[in-house]
């Protein structure tokens, strides 16, 4: 969940687990064409790596919105189960 000031409410950034694992695999020098889908929660290290990717994404998102409104984007909550986000 992202807090987006000065707008009201929150935004949700949903990253598919298969995309997360592919990004992490590539960052750590893995196979560019992974063969199998991994079905486990991200480790603490993997979460930190994805967090860095998300920070880069937020910078680009802020730049995209700068002609409309000056956004202050912050990560408010990270949840691996989307059903728990309210």
C-alpha positions as CSV (number, residue, x, y, z in Angstrom):
1,X,0.0,0.0,0.0
2,X,1.2,3.4,-0.9
3,X,0.4,6.7,0.9
4,X,0.0,9.4,-1.8
5,X,0.1,12.9,-0.5
6,X,-1.6,15.3,-1.1
7,X,-4.3,13.0,-2.5
8,X,-6.8,11.2,-0.3
9,X,-6.8,7.5,0.3
10,X,-4.1,4.9,-0.6
11,X,-2.9,3.3,-3.8
12,X,-2.2,-0.4,-4.1
13,X,0.8,-1.6,-6.1
14,X,0.3,-5.3,-6.9
15,X,3.4,-7.2,-8.2
16,X,2.7,-10.8,-9.3
17,X,4.8,-13.3,-7.5
18,X,6.1,-14.8,-10.8
19,X,7.3,-11.3,-11.8
20,X,8.9,-10.8,-8.4
21,X,10.8,-14.1,-8.6
22,X,11.9,-13.4,-12.2
23,X,13.2,-9.9,-11.2
24,X,15.1,-11.3,-8.2
25,X,16.5,-14.2,-10.2
26,X,17.8,-11.8,-12.9
27,X,19.3,-9.4,-10.2
28,X,21.2,-12.3,-8.7
29,X,22.5,-13.6,-12.1
30,X,20.0,-16.4,-12.7
31,X,18.7,-17.9,-15.8
32,X,17.0,-15.3,-18.1
33,X,14.3,-17.9,-19.0
34,X,13.2,-19.5,-15.7
35,X,11.7,-22.9,-16.1
36,X,9.5,-23.3,-13.1
37,X,7.2,-21.2,-10.9
38,X,8.3,-20.8,-7.3
39,X,5.5,-21.2,-4.7
40,X,6.8,-19.9,-1.4
41,X,6.9,-16.6,0.4
42,X,9.7,-14.2,-0.3
43,X,12.6,-14.3,2.1
44,X,13.7,-11.1,4.0
45,X,16.6,-10.6,1.5
46,X,14.2,-11.0,-1.5
47,X,11.8,-8.5,0.1
48,X,14.6,-6.0,0.4
49,X,15.6,-6.5,-3.2
50,X,12.0,-6.0,-4.5
51,X,11.8,-3.0,-2.2
52,X,14.7,-1.4,-4.1
53,X,12.9,-2.1,-7.4
54,X,9.7,-0.6,-6.0
55,X,11.6,2.6,-4.9
56,X,12.9,3.0,-8.4
57,X,9.3,2.5,-9.7
58,X,8.0,5.2,-7.3
59,X,10.5,7.7,-8.5
60,X,9.4,7.2,-12.1
61,X,5.7,7.3,-11.0
62,X,6.3,10.6,-9.3
63,X,8.0,12.0,-12.4
64,X,5.0,10.9,-14.5
65,X,2.6,12.8,-12.3
66,X,4.7,16.0,-11.9
67,X,2.7,17.9,-14.5
68,X,-0.6,17.2,-12.7
69,X,0.3,17.3,-9.0
70,X,3.4,17.1,-6.9
71,X,3.1,13.6,-5.2
72,X,4.9,12.4,-2.1
73,X,4.8,8.6,-2.4
74,X,5.7,6.5,0.5
75,X,5.3,2.8,1.2
76,X,2.8,2.4,4.0
77,X,2.5,-1.3,4.2
78,X,3.8,-4.4,2.5
79,X,1.4,-7.4,2.4
80,X,2.0,-10.7,0.7
81,X,-1.7,-11.7,1.0
82,X,-3.8,-9.3,-1.0
83,X,-7.0,-10.4,0.8
84,X,-5.6,-8.8,4.0
85,X,-5.4,-5.3,2.4
86,X,-8.4,-3.2,3.3
